[in-house]
Amino acid sequence: MRKADVVAIKEGVKELLRTALIAVVPILIVQFESGTVEWKVILTAGLVALFRGLDKWLHEADKGLTDHKGLVPF
């Protein structure tokens, strides 16, 4: 595995963790305070974080998997 690949994976994982921290933790706090935990909402926010991390990895790696950098062209 090339050094550039490792750096791209690290950046993707860091972005995933940042997004999960910003998105999922506040949702958990509010839901625990209200006494109801909606796992579908938490899962959805987690999936958004996952896709954001994947997008960052594709953007950093630029392996030509798509015609543009990332998951979407914009």
C-alpha positions in Angstrom: 0.0 0.0 0.0 1.4 3.4 -1.0 1.9 6.2 1.5 -0.6 8.3 -0.5 -3.3 5.5 0.0 -2.7 5.4 3.7 -2.9 9.2 4.0 -6.2 9.1 2.0 -7.7 6.4 4.2 -6.6 8.4 7.4 -8.2 11.5 6.1 -11.4 9.6 5.3 -11.6 8.1 8.7 -10.9 11.4 10.4 -13.7 13.1 8.4 -16.0 10.2 9.3 -15.3 10.6 13.0 -15.6 14.4 12.9 -18.9 14.2 11.2 -20.2 11.5 13.5 -19.2 13.6 16.5 -20.9 16.7 15.2 -24.0 14.9 14.0 -24.7 11.9 16.2 -23.7 13.1 19.7 -26.1 16.0 19.8 -28.9 13.8 18.6 -28.1 11.3 21.4 -28.0 14.0 24.0 -31.4 15.3 23.0 -33.0 11.9 22.8 -31.6 10.8 26.2 -32.9 14.0 27.7 -36.4 13.4 26.3 -36.4 9.7 27.3 -36.9 8.3 23.9 -34.2 7.0 21.7 -35.0 6.7 18.0 -32.3 4.4 16.6 -33.4 5.1 13.0 -32.5 8.8 13.4 -29.2 7.9 15.0 -28.5 5.4 12.2 -29.4 7.9 9.5 -27.0 10.5 11.0 -24.3 7.8 11.2 -24.8 6.9 7.6 -24.5 10.5 6.6 -21.2 10.6 8.5 -20.1 7.4 6.7 -20.8 8.8 3.3 -19.0 12.0 4.2 -15.9 10.0 5.2 -16.2 7.9 2.0 -16.4 11.1 -0.1 -13.4 12.5 1.7 -11.4 9.3 1.0 -12.3 9.3 -2.7 -11.4 13.0 -2.9 -8.0 12.5 -1.3 -7.3 9.2 -3.1 -8.4 10.4 -6.6 -7.9 6.9 -8.0 -10.0 7.6 -11.1 -13.0 5.6 -9.7 -15.2 8.4 -10.9 -14.9 11.1 -13.5 -14.8 13.6 -10.7 -13.3 13.8 -7.2 -15.6 12.4 -4.5 -19.0 10.7 -4.6 -20.9 13.5 -6.5 -19.8 15.9 -9.2 -20.6 19.1 -7.1 
